[in-house]
């Protein structure tokens, strides 16, 4: 079973489009790992696939994107992966770098 790591910058609870994507890929027999952020007022998350929710120091602006991309890169560096899916443009750089380092597919 191939593992797809999907990364988003928003709170995983409120993003219905990414929930539909993950559910569809899971039905197609992929192992899903979704990486997003955890906000102070985030609700608990129960999904049928694995998730990583990062608690960040910065909530918006340049420092938020810098911190998120560095932490995403470090997470992707050490996780098992077959395919990387950058859901938004702001997650593309770490996914691109990891895809080149490990010769993995990037979506």
C-alpha positions as CSV (number, residue, x, y, z in Angstrom):
1,X,0.0,0.0,0.0
2,X,1.5,3.3,-1.0
3,X,1.6,6.2,1.5
4,X,0.5,9.6,0.5
5,X,1.4,12.5,2.7
6,X,-0.9,15.5,2.2
7,X,0.0,18.8,3.6
8,X,-2.2,21.9,4.3
9,X,-1.7,25.1,6.2
10,X,-5.1,25.3,7.7
11,X,-6.9,23.7,10.6
12,X,-7.8,20.1,9.6
13,X,-11.2,20.1,11.3
14,X,-12.8,22.8,9.2
15,X,-11.4,21.9,5.8
16,X,-14.1,19.8,4.1
17,X,-12.4,19.7,0.6
18,X,-9.3,18.0,2.1
19,X,-11.5,15.6,4.0
20,X,-13.2,14.5,0.8
21,X,-9.8,14.1,-1.0
22,X,-8.4,12.0,1.9
23,X,-11.5,9.8,2.1
24,X,-11.5,9.2,-1.7
25,X,-7.8,8.3,-1.7
26,X,-8.3,6.0,1.3
27,X,-11.1,4.2,-0.6
28,X,-8.6,3.7,-3.4
29,X,-6.4,1.8,-1.0
30,X,-3.8,4.4,-0.2
31,X,-2.3,4.9,3.2
32,X,-3.0,8.6,4.1
33,X,-1.1,10.9,6.4
34,X,-2.5,14.4,6.6
35,X,-0.4,17.2,8.0
36,X,-1.9,20.5,9.1
37,X,-1.9,22.9,12.0
38,X,-3.5,23.0,15.4
39,X,-5.0,26.3,16.6
40,X,-5.7,27.1,20.2
41,X,-9.5,26.8,19.7
42,X,-9.3,23.7,17.4
43,X,-11.8,21.0,18.0
44,X,-10.8,17.4,18.5
45,X,-10.3,15.5,15.3
46,X,-11.3,11.9,14.5
47,X,-10.7,10.6,11.1
48,X,-10.2,7.2,9.5
49,X,-6.6,8.1,8.5
50,X,-3.6,9.4,10.3
51,X,-3.1,13.0,11.0
52,X,-0.3,15.3,12.4
53,X,-1.4,18.6,13.8
54,X,1.4,21.1,14.4
55,X,1.1,23.7,17.1
56,X,2.8,26.8,15.8
57,X,4.2,29.9,17.6
58,X,3.0,32.3,14.9
59,X,-0.6,32.5,13.7
60,X,-0.2,34.5,10.5
61,X,2.1,36.5,8.3
62,X,5.6,35.9,7.1
63,X,6.8,34.2,10.3
64,X,3.9,31.8,10.2
65,X,4.7,30.6,6.7
66,X,8.4,30.4,7.5
67,X,7.8,28.4,10.6
68,X,5.3,26.1,9.0
69,X,7.5,25.4,6.0
70,X,10.5,24.6,8.1
71,X,8.6,22.3,10.4
72,X,6.8,20.7,7.4
73,X,10.2,20.0,5.8
74,X,11.6,18.4,8.9
75,X,8.5,16.2,9.3
76,X,8.6,15.1,5.7
77,X,12.3,14.4,6.0
78,X,11.8,11.6,8.5
79,X,8.4,10.2,7.5
80,X,7.8,7.2,5.3
81,X,6.4,8.4,2.0
82,X,5.7,7.3,-1.6
83,X,3.7,10.3,-2.9
84,X,3.7,13.9,-1.6
85,X,0.6,16.0,-2.2
86,X,0.9,19.8,-1.6
87,X,-2.7,20.9,-1.3
88,X,-1.8,24.6,-1.5
89,X,0.9,26.7,-3.0
90,X,2.2,27.6,0.4
91,X,3.1,24.0,1.1
92,X,4.8,23.4,-2.2
93,X,8.4,24.3,-1.4
94,X,9.1,21.7,1.3
95,X,7.2,19.1,-0.6
96,X,9.2,19.9,-3.8
97,X,12.5,19.8,-1.9
98,X,11.7,16.4,-0.3
99,X,10.5,15.0,-3.6
100,X,13.8,15.9,-5.2
101,X,15.9,14.6,-2.2
102,X,14.1,11.2,-2.1
103,X,13.0,11.0,-5.8
104,X,9.3,10.7,-4.8
105,X,6.3,11.7,-6.8
106,X,4.9,15.2,-6.2
107,X,1.3,16.2,-6.8
